[in-house]
Amino acid sequence: MTLPEGFTTLKGGAFRNAPLKKLDLPSTIGDLNTGSHVKLFNGADLETVICRKNTPPALSQLYSPFCDVEHFTFVNENCILKVPAESVNAYKSSDWAKYFKNIEAIN
């Protein structure tokens, strides 16, 4: 799934249980804050996530006494995060690295 340039907001549960293999986030995407106690992704099927934003979007996490909300829950450990070449180190130093072991430049 490719989200178009100009797209800025994802709501809680947007892709939960969706059988996505690839997700392409535009450079205009805002910080990922679910705004509810719902996972944004449950991505066991995800193979590739592309984030075209130069600065890693903040992954605001919500906590409640009942659950810890994680954005990329159950992402396949081999899932690749592709980002702008000049931003690879920034993503590796961000919260995104908690979910993606493989962070590389967009070709």
N, C-alpha and C positions, 0 to 999 in steps of 0.2 A: 504494500500500500504506500503510495506516495502522496504526502500532503502538500498542497501547492504553496508557492511563495505568497506571502501575505497572511497565511494561516498563523495564528498566534496562541491559541488557547486549547488545551486538552482538559476535559472534565474527568472526574473520578470514574473509574470503571470503563473508560472509553474503549479499551481493547481487551478487557478481561475476558478470558476464555475464547478469544478470537483466534482461529488457526492461521495466524500470519507467519509467513516465512521471512518476509522482509518488510521493514518499516523505514521510510525515508522522511525525516523531519526537515522542514525548510529552515533557512537562515533566519527567518522571522519568528520562529517559535519562541515563546516566552518561557519564563521559569515554570517548571513542572510542579504544580502544587494542586493536589487533587481536590482540596476544599471539602473533602468528606472522608469518612473512614472506609474508603473503597480503594482497592488496588487499581493502579492505572493499567498495569500489564500483568498478565499471568502467562509468561511467554515461553513455555516449554518448546513450542514449535519454531520460535524465532531463530533464524540462522544469521541474519545480518540486520543491524540497525545503523542507519546513516543519519548523522546529525550535522547539518550544514552550517550551524551557527559557530562563529569563530570563538566566542566566549562560551564555555560550558554553561548551559542553563542550570540554574540552581534546582536541586531536587529537594524541595521543601518536604520534610516528613512530618506527619501528624502522629501524635501518640495519644492514646487514651488508656484508661485502666484496663480496657478489654482487649486491645489489640495494638500491635506495632504495624504501622502501615509502611509497606515497602513498595516502591514504584515498579521495579522490575523483578517481581517475585518469580522464582523458579525459571529464570532465564537459563537456557542450555549453557553449560560451562564453555562450550566451543563457539558460542555466538560471538560474532565479530562486530565491534563498534567502529565505524568508519567516520572520520572527521576531517576537516580541512587540514592539509599538511602542516601549516604553521601553528596548528592548535593541538597537535598530538600530545605534547608534553603537558599542556594545560589540562586536558581531559584525564591524562594519567595521574595528575596530582589532585583531581577533583573527586567528588562523591561518585562519579560515574565509574571510577575504577573499582569500586566495591562490587559492582554488578557485572563488569566486563573485564575479563583477564586479557582479552585480545583487542587492543585499540591500535588502529592503523590509519594511515592517510587514505583519503578518497583518491582513487586513480583518475 
